[in-house]
Amino acid sequence: MTIRQVLLNPGPVTTADAVKQALLVPDICHRETAFTDLIKTIREDLVTVAQGDDSYTSVLFGASGTGALEACITSVIPAAKKILVVNNGTYGARLLAIAERYGIDTVAYELPFDRPLDLSVIEQHLAHDPEIAAVALVHHETSSGILNPLTPVGALCQRYGRYFIVDAMSSFGGCDIDVRRDHIDFIISSSNKCLHGMPGIAFVVAKTPALLATAGAARSYYFDLHQQYHALENTGQLPFTPPVQIAYAFKAALDAFFEETLAGRIARYQARYAQLLAGLEAQGFTCLTPASMASHLLMTVRYPDNDFDFEALHDTLFAQGFTIYPKKLAIPQTFRLACLGEITEDDIIAFLAALSAYRQTRLNQTTEAGHVG
Ligand SMILES: *Cc1c(COP(=O)(O)O)cnc(C)c1O
């Protein structure tokens, strides 16, 4: 079995050899200086990726991305206040579900995945409901592949004096995000999507005064944003055992990110996305993500023939080293393809060839069956 697989799911992603090799470190306790130094540089790196200045900080958790979302939502909203959540996909719905699980009052702005946000709806809510403490928005809705706009929503939050919380799980490091320009107070992501690390570390980049204001407000013990920050600032240590080797791999991934630069990574994703889209369309597939709202990160694709069998397609491609991802939208004959990770131009060429071969085989089978019948 080859170690390298071409993952066309939106994380965990295909990682570079240097990231895989970085896992192999001497056993070390996370309370040693060598490790706390590593954590410090990772925290600084994350603020840099977010284009923050020294009024921003970052907090890490040993968790999948959802852990940091849970930490943020359940720490930031004060008792008896509300959170406004824009819900135009599975991940928006998850933000609502987290708040509801903890008994936090929610206001939902629900809209279909293919309709652009109406900013006046958000503004109406903010203008008429002073109990709304924060607006939460998913930047890249990984369920469909659409991007929600950060800058105008951030400007509204700034104007009405509310916190702006952004789930940028699958766009952080892969899109032009600037926490200062976009007036973002809290932005959440994880090690294993556009930053190309291994799964296991989730983080929040936060405006420090906003984070300090959460002291004592957390509803969870483990996912207490302020407590985690306090421990990191005062001891340099994560209070609970972190995934040590994953942190070394994450640092290797961040080093590679800075070498490539944000602009370089965006350009790489755009090139893979365009190549994938052109190849799919040439084969008769259609992309359901509206072009005007589409990210260059992931697309929802419709299979051209009626006899679509996701499992059969997945298994055939998987045996050849390609991983595709099931649909989230309730639209038949669809599946998802992402171009995050260390995916090369040749990988896409090989994938398109494998896809075409699968379809031809299936069409031939159907025709033969037709003749026999
Ligand atoms: C992947 C993803 C998550 C969840 O991340 P986990 O690491 O699986 O917990 C949340 N939001 C968005 C937008 C995502 O793409």
The ligand as an SDF file (V2000), in Angstrom:
LIG
                    3D

 15 15  0  0  0  0  0  0  0  0999 V2000
  -14.7850   20.4120    8.4620 C   0  0  0  0  0  0  0  0  0  0  0  0
  -15.6760   21.4680    8.9540 C   0  0  0  0  0  0  0  0  0  0  0  0
  -16.1380   21.5120   10.2900 C   0  0  0  0  0  0  0  0  0  0  0  0
  -15.9260   20.3860   11.2590 C   0  0  0  0  0  0  0  0  0  0  0  0
  -14.6470   20.0440   11.4850 O   0  0  0  0  0  0  0  0  0  0  0  0
  -14.2730   18.7010   12.3070 P   0  0  0  0  0  0  0  0  0  0  0  0
  -12.7880   18.8050   12.3130 O   0  0  0  0  0  0  0  0  0  0  0  0
  -14.8000   17.5440   11.5270 O   0  0  0  0  0  0  0  0  0  0  0  0
  -14.8600   18.7990   13.6520 O   0  0  0  0  0  0  0  0  0  0  0  0
  -16.8710   22.6070   10.6880 C   0  0  0  0  0  0  0  0  0  0  0  0
  -17.1660   23.5960    9.8390 N   0  0  0  0  0  0  0  0  0  0  0  0
  -16.7630   23.5780    8.5500 C   0  0  0  0  0  0  0  0  0  0  0  0
  -17.1370   24.7280    7.6680 C   0  0  0  0  0  0  0  0  0  0  0  0
  -16.0150   22.5190    8.0650 C   0  0  0  0  0  0  0  0  0  0  0  0
  -15.6210   22.4940    6.7860 O   0  0  0  0  0  0  0  0  0  0  0  0
  1  2  1  0
  2  3  1  0
  2 14  2  0
  3  4  1  0
  3 10  2  0
  4  5  1  0
  5  6  1  0
  6  7  2  0
  6  8  1  0
  6  9  1  0
 10 11  1  0
 11 12  2  0
 12 13  1  0
 12 14  1  0
 14 15  1  0
M  END
$$$$
